[in-house]
Amino acid sequence: MAFGLGDLIQIAGALAFFIYGMKLMSDGIQRAAGSQLRNILRGMTKNRYLGVFTGFLITALVQSSSATTVMTVSFVNAGLMTLVESAGVMMGANIGTTITGWLISILGFKVQLSAYSIPLFAFALPMLFSGRGKLKYWGEFIIGFAILFLGLSYLKDAVPDLKSNPEALEFLANFTEWGILSRLFFVLVGTLITIIVQSSSAAMAITLTLCANGILPFDVAAAMILGENIGTTITAELASLVGNTNAKRSARIHSMFNIIGVTWMVILLPVILPFLANFVQITFEVDNPYNSSEAMPIGLSAFHTAFNATNVIVLLFFVPWLVKAAIWSVPLIDGEEDDNEALKFIDTTMLTPELATIELQKEAAHFGNITAKMSDFFSKLLKESGTKKQLKLIKKIGKYEQITDIMEISITEYITKITNEEVTPGTSARLRSILNICNDLERIGDLYAQIAKVVDRKIEEGIFFVPEQRQNLLVMSDLIIQAFDIMKINLNQEHYDDIHLGSALAAERAIDEFRNKIREAHYDSLGKSTYDPKASIIYSNIYELLEGIGDHIMNVNESIAGQI
């Protein structure tokens, strides 16, 4: 039986067709229902058990565990989700991805879906040209679905049928007689295939197709599927490379979960597979998967689901230990601060407004600490001369701005929730103050993000400040830091009524006076040959934005005192 380069290219093309269909299908549904999916992921992860269901649901819908895990890592990176919550979602994603195997084994090999693909194209094409965005995206989803099964059909036809040539498989016997080492070898093969094609679904399709064409024995394919579970973790690991420490820890939890599961299953595989084969024969009324290539895809889909579900059940109770192991394996580096800046004090089960106000004051103080850190980042940015470190600080400011957005929304939603109860006038006034505080703190985050963008443009265009400009901005930044220190003291007061605004007013006045001084000097220098116009524009933008930050710090102090 001849098998040449042309056949290999045919297989590669069919696989590419399948992967493209999978991507189009996944992207289409994410665009059509992306906000709803994100809301589900945000709202249904309050504990690890609900997180498992959420991860399963989203992965089953988008047909991509990679999309779910990358989304989860990004939420952890933004401080929207804790490590414990992310662990549950990723475990659920592992179960959700088994749906792909069932679709392929039940529909792809038993129903000639390629015959229905062309009518699907005819149905979806008008949707692509629709003026309504969501209808267009649903059209992409349907076309992706059609392409996926066309690719699977071509893949099945491209892979040689070896049923009548069993001698061609004799080389596999050389790798199946080493006991557990053989199983580990095929786990490695499955891992490498998944890493190469960057899709566990595509790797699963390859495995099921090879089984349906009689190329892979049942036990070998099962070991490869275990490897595919490990290979799929590479996507989350790659996504976490550009994230913060907690994003890397979230990806590490996913990797450890899969590796631990594969480890115990590799040991028990000779015991579990025969039992599962009997179960599949009885339940689905098919032949023994060990002997029938037609029954193998069903058997492997059942194995894939049983393994992932069992692994979740076993390891779900050990999530706190997985989190500790991830924290240990991904330590903070170079004096980096722990970026897990999620809400620390609000208890969503506490709905008594008077009691909740105490926690909200603590949360407002925590919010103030976060915005104050942005002033430290900016001060370091002014002093730093290395471009790489400057860009890292700019990215850090952008990340903290996202945290301020999340915190304001979360605190506002919480206050809205508790004010459905009857609230005393004193408590109502305190809650209004906290809302105003959070609004101003979020605006401070926005202003620092604007400054970071201005500095980023300065670096990109190769613009430099003269020493006097840099020194003036450093002085103004120090005045802002002093104002933040006063604000933090006031935010940490147990009784807001006890604070006095004298020191806050003095700090705000110092910022305004210094801004006026350097603005006047700036205007006097305009037109001089030594004064770069581009640098002067950026310089004036920054000191005006800094003065605006000082105004918002004063607003926070006045809100604490009940004057706003």
C-alpha positions, 0 to 999 in steps of 0.5 A: 500500500503506497503512501506518499507526500501527496497523501500526507499533504492531503491529510494536512489540508483536511486537518487545516480545514477542520481546525479552521471550521472549529475556529470559525465556529468558536469565534462566531458564537463568542461574538454572537453571545460574548457578553452573555458568556462573560456575564455567565463566567463572572456571575456563576463562579462564586464557588468551585462547584458552580464554577465547574458547571460554568466551565462545562457550559461555556466550553460546550457552547463555544466548543473550545476549552482553550477559549474558556481557559484563556478567558479565565486566565484573563479574568484572573489577570484583571482581578475579576476572579480568584484562583479558587474560582478559576480552578473550578471553571477550568475543571468544568472546561475539561468536561465540556471539551468531551462534547466535541468527541461525542459530536465527532463519534456519533455524527461525524462517523455515523451520519454523512454530515458532509452531505448536509454541509452545502445546504448549511452554507446556503442557509448561512451565507445570507446571514453573513451579509446581514446588517445585524451584527449578531445575525452575521456572527451566527452565520459564521457559527453555522458556516464554521460548523459546516466546514468542521464536518467537511474537514472531518469527512476529508480527513477520514477519506485522506487517512489510508484504510488499513483494515485489509492490511494489518501487517502495516500496523506491526511496527506498533507492536514494538511500542506496546510491550513495555507495560507502563512505559508504552502507555507513557510513550503514547501519552507523550505522542498525544501531548505533542500532537496537541501542542503542534495543532494547538487544539485538543479538539483537532487532536481528538479528531485525528485520534478518532479518525485513525481509530475509525480507519483501523490504524490505532488500537483502542488502548493506544488511542486511550493513552493518546487521549490522555496526552491530549489532555496534557497538551491542551494546557499549553494554551493557557500557559501561553496566554498567561505569559503576558499576564501577571503572577496570578494569571500564571498561577491560574494556568499552572493549576490547570496544568497540575490538574491535568497532569495529576489526572493523567498520572493516576489514569495511566496506572489504572488504564489496564484495569479501567479500559476493559471495564469501560469497553464492556459498559460501552457494549451494553449501553450503546449496543455496539461491538467490543471497542478492542476488536471493532474500529466502528465501535472505537470512537464511541468507546474513546468518547466514553473514556474521555468523558469518564476520565475527565468527570472522575478526575474533577470529582476526585480533585475538586476537594483538593482545590485549596491544595492545588492553589497552594501548590500553584502559589509555591511553584509560581513565586513573586519575582524581582520584588513584585507585589502580589497583584490579586487585588480583588475585593477583600472585605465585602461579603455578598451574603451580608445584606444588613445595610448597617453591618455592610457599611462597616465592610464597605468602608474597609473596601473603600480604604482598600480601593484608595490603597490601589489608586495610591499604588498608581501614583507610585508606579508613575513616580517610578516611570518618571525616574526610569530610563530603560524602555523595557522597564518603562513599558512594564510600568505603563502596562502595570498602570493599565492593569490597575486601571482595569481593577479600579473599573471592576471595583467601582462596578462591584461596590456599586452593585453591592450597595444597590443590592443592600439598599433594597432593604429599609435603610436609616438616614445615617446609613443612607448618607454614609452609602452615598458618601462611599459611592461618591468616593468610589466614583472619584477613585475610579476617575483617578484610575482613568486619569493615570491610564491617560497619563500612561498612554501619553508617556507610551506615545512619548516613548514610541515617538522618541520624545524626551523631556528637558531636565527641568520638565522632568524635575517639575513633574517629579515634584508634582508627583511627590505632592500627589503622593503626599495628598494620597497619604492624607486621603488614606489616613482619612479613609481608614478612620472608623468614624468618617465624621471625625476627620478634619480637612485642614491638611487635605486642603493644604495638600490640594492647594500646594498642588494647584499652586505648583501647577500654576507656577510650572504652567506660567513657566511653560508658557514663557518658554514656548517658542524658544528654539531649545523647547521641543513643541512635541515634548511641551504638549506632552508635558502640559498634558501630564501636569494638567492631568496630575492637577485633576488627580489632586482635585479628585483626591480632594473630592474623596476627602470631602465625601468622607467628611460628608461635604459632597 
